[in-house]
Amino acid sequence: MRDLEITITASGDVACLAPDDLDLREVGTLHVRRASHVEFDDARQAWVVTLPCGRELGEFATRGAALAHEVAVLNTKIDDDTIEEVF
């Protein structure tokens, strides 16, 4: 079992990085947006994390390292209520 970080705003909105194996529809109506892309860049020979706004979060030797960094950054933005900056 892994930890799931869920943030509830003062207005009652819920934000989290939703895992594929958890059906959050049981909580209520969902509004889902892709918060980033993790792709291998052949030219750079690295895994690259890119936000929808075009900002790159970094290059990584392994996909696992890229995904871990992606989750850490996005959870921080959810906690700080600055997640809209990524879009």
C-alpha positions as CSV (number, residue, x, y, z in Angstrom):
1,M,0.0,0.0,0.0
2,R,1.2,3.5,-0.8
3,D,0.4,6.9,0.6
4,L,-2.1,9.1,-1.1
5,E,-1.9,12.8,-0.4
6,I,-5.2,14.6,-0.5
7,T,-5.8,18.3,0.0
8,I,-9.2,19.8,0.9
9,T,-9.5,23.5,0.2
10,A,-11.5,25.9,2.4
11,S,-14.2,25.9,-0.3
12,G,-14.4,22.1,-0.1
13,D,-12.6,21.2,-3.3
14,V,-10.4,18.1,-3.2
15,A,-7.1,17.9,-5.0
16,C,-4.7,15.0,-5.4
17,L,-2.6,13.0,-7.8
18,A,-5.0,10.2,-8.5
19,P,-3.7,6.7,-8.9
20,D,-5.1,4.5,-11.6
21,D,-6.4,1.9,-9.3
22,L,-8.5,4.1,-7.1
23,D,-12.1,5.0,-8.3
24,L,-12.5,8.5,-7.0
25,R,-16.0,8.8,-8.5
26,E,-17.2,7.4,-5.2
27,V,-16.2,10.7,-3.6
28,G,-18.2,12.9,-6.0
29,T,-18.0,14.5,-9.4
30,L,-14.5,14.6,-10.8
31,H,-12.6,17.3,-12.8
32,V,-9.5,15.6,-14.1
33,R,-6.6,17.3,-15.8
34,R,-3.2,16.0,-16.9
35,A,-0.7,17.8,-14.7
36,S,2.5,16.8,-16.5
37,H,4.1,14.6,-19.1
38,V,7.0,12.2,-18.5
39,E,8.6,11.1,-21.8
40,F,12.0,9.8,-23.0
41,D,13.8,12.3,-25.1
42,D,15.9,10.4,-27.7
43,A,18.2,13.4,-28.5
44,R,19.0,14.0,-24.8
45,Q,19.0,10.3,-23.8
46,A,17.0,11.3,-20.7
47,W,13.5,11.1,-19.2
48,V,12.0,14.6,-19.2
49,V,9.2,15.9,-17.0
50,T,7.2,18.7,-18.7
51,L,4.3,20.7,-17.4
52,P,1.3,21.7,-19.6
53,C,2.5,25.3,-19.5
54,G,5.7,24.1,-21.3
55,R,8.1,24.4,-18.3
56,E,10.4,21.5,-17.9
57,L,11.0,20.1,-14.4
58,G,14.2,18.4,-15.3
59,E,16.0,15.5,-17.0
60,F,16.5,12.1,-15.3
61,A,18.5,9.0,-16.0
62,T,15.6,6.7,-15.1
63,R,11.8,6.9,-15.5
64,G,11.3,6.1,-11.9
65,A,13.4,9.1,-10.8
66,A,11.4,11.3,-13.2
67,L,8.1,10.1,-11.8
68,A,9.2,10.5,-8.2
69,H,10.3,14.1,-8.9
70,E,7.1,14.8,-10.8
71,V,5.0,13.6,-7.8
72,A,7.0,15.5,-5.3
73,V,6.8,18.8,-7.2
74,L,3.1,18.4,-8.0
75,N,2.2,17.5,-4.4
76,T,4.0,20.6,-3.2
77,K,2.1,22.8,-5.7
78,I,-1.2,21.2,-4.5
79,D,-0.2,21.8,-0.8
80,D,0.8,25.4,-1.6
81,D,-2.4,26.0,-3.6
82,T,-0.2,27.0,-6.6
83,I,-1.2,24.0,-8.8
84,E,-2.9,26.3,-11.4
85,E,0.6,27.6,-12.3
86,V,1.4,24.4,-14.1
87,F,-1.5,24.9,-16.6
